[in-house]
């Protein structure tokens, strides 16, 4: 669902933007002395002063250091409270440390964390995943990245084909094959791709989302093992499929002997069974990670009965502990206990019935503020996820969405919100609702957003 905003078409005065950004940076530094001190200390032991390089992308002169988090809020080391609309970029979509999951994790930690043996939770989780998402057979990992990697290997083994296909400006964790983009119609490593083992053009075909003609042409070469896709693009803004796109794309995949692999790590926001179940889609393979264990490291991948039969025939007992699919800690007792509780008590249909209207409240508030300011922006929603983009119309593909990005403006909007106690994702303008999010939390963002755009166009 996208909400283009009609009205006057104002542009941003960059001189004013720079002045406002300087003011907000000064405020941020003044308000966070303990975070600043920890960041300075971390320079001596952490590369770049952060646990992961991407943490440098947070708006502000340094990342906020967290003291504790509960539900939809967290408190930083300087004692400031925040509404968390980032929620670990979906990892904490359940809310931070939901009581049921925290209690189950504590119970299991006392009984054993990792055993290389299954527990009673394993078949329960497998049965629930099959019921929710519609694929009958499942395996476990620690991340969606690994689940994607293993699913790609399975697809290559079954089809005997070397390549995969992804969409321009997709994101599927740190899967090497997916860091590819189109520039002037030519495929090559995506900007920022560090040390690719080979050019991804050797392993991957890339087309624009919603372009069935390009998809058909790429698959017609009959060397693509699988299409790896989010059913709705979410990591370059929210880009919805055209009506009927996935039905037509699935037919093309079947015709050309290519498997269809959906990564629903983010699009689980569409409903308890993800976008796949909400829209009656039929992938051959299915991946989800991040929120599936209430933020504890866990991922899972499922497959159709046909895929299961074909890969089972190819794996010999003597070699089943090799082959590039595995992980000693995958499927550990702690992760499975967290998955069971998350599926049973946290990410329930009732939770989505609460979260989705909150996302609509978010989009309505943002759309009204954009309209009042006369800016050529729009806001989009997918289930309990919402996002605004600095463009008047919803993009149809990743290339259009990337072209509409404005890093300078994005950082200002994020820092303005952060200085008023609201956290958005550091990568784009995404907001996510959890079962603990309240209408007051959303209205707090709407007030800050409206204030920011008023100042920009004053």
N, C-alpha and C positions, 0 to 999 in steps of 0.2 A: 504494500500500500504506500503510495507516494502522494504528497500534498504540495503541488506547485503553488506558489504564492503570487497572486496577481498584484498589480499596482504600479506605482512609479518605479523607475529603474535607476536607483542611485548607485554611484560608485564610491569606493573607499578612498579617502584622501590619505595617501601613504605618509605624508609628513605628520598628520594627526595620529595615524596609527603608531608611528615610531615614538611619538611623544607619550602616548598613552601606555605603550609597552614599557618605556623607561620608567614611568611612574609605578606601574604594577611590579616591575622587577625590584625596585627599591623597597616597596612595601613588603614583598615576599621575603627579602633578605632580613629586613628589620623584624619580621614576625617569627622567624625560624632560626634563632641563634643556636639552639642545640643540634638541630639537623645540620646546620652549617659546620659546627665543630666536628660532628661525626663524619661528615663528608671529607673534611680536611684530614682527619685521622685515617680514613679509609684509603686515601691516596697512597699511603705507605705500604699497603698490603694487597689491595684489590686493583686489578687492571682498570684504569680509568676512575677508580674510586667507587665502583659499583660491583655487585655480585654478577651481573650480566650486562654486556655492553649496551643493550637496548634501553637499559634504565637511564642512560644519559639523555634520552629523548623527552623525559618529562619536562613540562614547561617550568620555568624558573631557573635560577642559577645552579641548582643542585636538587636532587630528589628529596622529598619529604621522607624522614625516617619514622616508621610506625612503631607505636608502643603496644597497642592492642586493637583488636577489631571484633565486633559483635554485630550480627545481623547485617543491616545495610549501612552501618556507620563504622568509622575507625577513629582512633585518637593518635595524634603524632607525639613525638618525644617532647615537644614544646607545650603539650596539653591542649592542643586545638582539636576540636571535633569536626568531622567531615561527613557529608552524605556521599556514599561511595556508589557512583553510577558506572564506574569502570568494572568493579567486581572481578578483579584479576583477569580482565579481558575474557570473561566467561567462566574462568576457573572457579570463581566464587558466586556463580549465578544462583546457587542455593542460599546465599547469604553467608556471612562469615561464621564458621563453627556452629552450624545449626545444632540444637541440643541433641536431637536423636542421633545424628552422625557422630558428634563429639563423644557421646556416651558409648556408642558401639565401638568406636575406635579405641577408647580407653579400656573397655572390656577385653577386646581382642588383643591389645598390646600386652596385657597381663597373661594371656594364654599362649602367645606365640605370634611372631611377626612374619617370618618367612621360613618355609619348611621344604620347598620343592615337592610338596604333596598337597592334594586338594583337601578342602574342608567341606562341611555340609553347605556352606554358603554358595559354593561353586555351581551346583546344579540349579539352585534356586535362582541365582542371577542369570544363568543361561536361559532358563525357562521364561523369566520375566523379559529379558531382552528380545527373545523370539516373539513373545506376545505383543510387546510394544511396537517393534520395528518390522516384524513380518518375515524376517529371515530365520531359518531354523537352526543354524549351527554357528557357534561363537568360540572365540579364543581371546586371551587377555594379554595386555601389554602394560607398560607404565606410562606411555604417552600416545596421543593420536598420531604423532610423527611416526613412531614405530609401527603402529597399526596400519598406516598408509604404506610404509615401506614393505611390510610383510604382505599386504594385499597386492601390491604391485608385483612382487616376486611370484606370488601364486598365479596371477594373471599371465605373467610371462611364461611360466612353466606350463600352464594349461594350453595356451594358444600357440606356443612356440614362436612368439613374435617379440622383437627386441624393444619396440618403442611404446611410449605412453602418449596420451594427449591431455593437455590442460588448457585452461582459458587465460587469456592475456590479463595480467595483474592478479592472478589467483594467489592464494596462500594456503599451504598445507603443511605448516610446521617447517622443519628443516630438511624436507625431502629434496635431495640434490636435483632430481629431474624437474622439479617445479619452479626453479629460479630462472625462468626464461620469460622474455617479453618480445613484443613486436616493435620494431623501430623502422618506420618508412616501409612497412610491409615485410621486413626481414626479421627472422628469429635469431636471437642471440642471448647471452647471459644478461639477466636483469641487473640494472645498476645497483651497486652495493654488494653483489654476489662475491663473497670472499673465497678465494682459492678453489674454484670449481675443479673437480677431478678431471673432467673433460668439459668441453662446451656443451651445455644442455641441448643445443641443436643436434648433437649426435644421438641423444637418447629420447628426445621429446618433440612432438609436434604441438604447436600452439595456434589457437584460433581465437577470434573474438566471441564472447558470449552472445547468444541470440542470433548468430549467423549460421543458419542451417546449411546454406550453400557451401560455406567454407568448411564446415564440419564434414559434410558429405565428401568433399574433395580430399580432405585429409585422410578420412577412413578408407576411401576407395583404393588407396595404395596397398591396403591389406597387410600392413606391417605394424599396426597399432594393437597392442595387447589389451589396453583398457583406457577408458576415459576417466580421469580423476577430476572430480568436480564437487564444489558445493552446489546444492540445488538452487540456492540463491547466493550470489556473491556477497560477502560481508566484510572483506578486509581492504576494500578500496571505496568505502561507503557501501550502502545496500543497493545492489543491482538485481532487480527482479527478473525472472524469465518472462518472455512474452507468453500470452495465453497459448497453450498447446505446445510450447517449445519442447518440454521434456518428453511428451508423448511421441513427437516426431523424432527427437534425437534418439530415444530408445529404439524406435523402429530402425533408424539408420544403423545404430550399433549392432542390432541383431542381424541386419542384412549383410553387414560387412564382417561379421564374426568377431566383433570387439566387445569386451565385457564393460559393464557400467559400474563404476565405483563411486559411491557418494560419501563425502566427508561431511558429517553433520555435527561436527564439534561445536560450531557456532549456531547452526540453523536449528538445533534442538529448541531454540527460543520460539519456534513456530508452534510448539505444542508438545505434549508428553511423548508422542511418537515421532517427533521431528517433522520436518517438511515432507518427508517420504510418506509417512502415514496420513498426514493431514490432506495430502493431495493424491493419494492412491498410486504412487510411483512404484516401479519394480526394478530396483538395482540388483545386480548380481553380487555385489559386495558392498558393505556398509561399515563406516568407521565413526566412532565417537570417542572423545576423550574429555579433558578438562573438568566439566562439572559432574561427571558421572559418579564420582566418589566424594562429593562435597569439598573438592579442592585437594584431597590427598592424591598423589600421583597415581593415575590409573587411566587405561584406555582399553578399548575393545574393538574387535572387528568381527562382523558376521558375514555369512555367505549363504547362497541358495543351495538347495539339495543337490543340484547338478554340479555346481562348483565343488561342493564338499566331496561328492563321489569321485570327481576327476582328480582332485589333488590327493585324496586318500590313496588312490590306485598308484600314484607316482612316488609315494614316500615309503621306503623300506624300513622295517623296524631297526635294523642295524645302524641306519644313518639318520634316524629321526631326531637326533640331538645336534645335527649339523644342518647346513643348507642356508644359513643366513636368516633363519626365522627362529626366534626364541628370546632368551634373556633370563638369567638366573632368578631375578627378582620378579619377573612378570607373573601375574596370577598369584601373588603372595596372599597369605591369609588376611593381613591387615587391609589391603586394597579391596579384597572381595567382601570383607565385613562392611567396609565403608560404602561400596557399591550397593550392597543389599539394602542397607538402611536408607541410602539416598533415594533409591528407586521406590522403596516401600513407603517411606514416611516424609520425604522432603520434596522431590520433583514429581508431585502427584498431579492428577488432573485438577484437583481443587486449587492447588498452588497456581497453576496456569490461569485458572479462571479469575484469580486475584491479580496476577502480574500483567496480563495482556491489557486490561482496561487502564492500568497505570501508564503503560507505554502510549496508549491513545491520549491520555491526559497530557503526557509530555509533548507529543507531536502537536496537539491542539494549541498548547501554550506557546510553543516555539513558532508555529505558523502564524499565530496572532501577532507575536512580537515582530516577526519578519515583515508582515504586511504593514504594521503600524510604522515601521522604519522605512518602508519603501525600498527594501533591498532585493536584488534579483537572486534570491536563494530559495531553496526548498528543503522540506523535511520529509523523511521516509520512515516507514515502520515495517518490521517483520515480527509478528507475535509480540513478545515482551522486549524486543530490541528496537531502538529508534536512533536516527542519525540525521544530522543536517549537512547539506552540501552547498558550497558557494557557487551555485549555478541555478538558473531559473527553472530548468526542466530535469526530470529524472534521467540519468544516463541509461543506455541500453547495453553497455558493455564496459569492460575494465578500462579500455583505452579512453573512452569518453570521461569516465569517472576520474581517472588519473589526470587528465588534461584540466579538469575543473578544480584540482587541488590547489591550495594556497598555503604553503607551509608557514609563512610569516603571520598570516591572519589566523590560521589554526592555533598557533602557539599563543597568540594574544587571547583568543577566546578561552583557551584552556587555563591560562594563568589567571585571567579575570575571574573565572569560576572558582579556581583553587583558592584564590585570596579571599573568597567569600564562602569557603567551606564546602565546595562541591568538587568531586574528582570525576573527570572524564578520562577515557583511554588516552594514552600518550600518542597514539598512532594516527587516529582520525577522530571524527566527532561523534563517537558512539556512546550511547547511554543504554544501560541494561537494568531491568527490574528484577529484584529477588522477591522471595516470599515475605521478606521482612521489610521491604520498601513500603513507604506510606504516601498518601496524597500530599501531606505536608512536605515530604522530601522532594517530591516533584515540583510543587509550587515554589519551593526555595530555589530550585534551578531556574524555573521560568522567570522569577523576579531578577535573578542575576543575569540571565541571558538578555532579557529586555533592557536592563540597565546598560549592558555592554553595547548593544546595537544602537541605543539612543546616543551614547557617547561617541560612537564611531561616525554617526551621520550628523551630529550637532553642528 
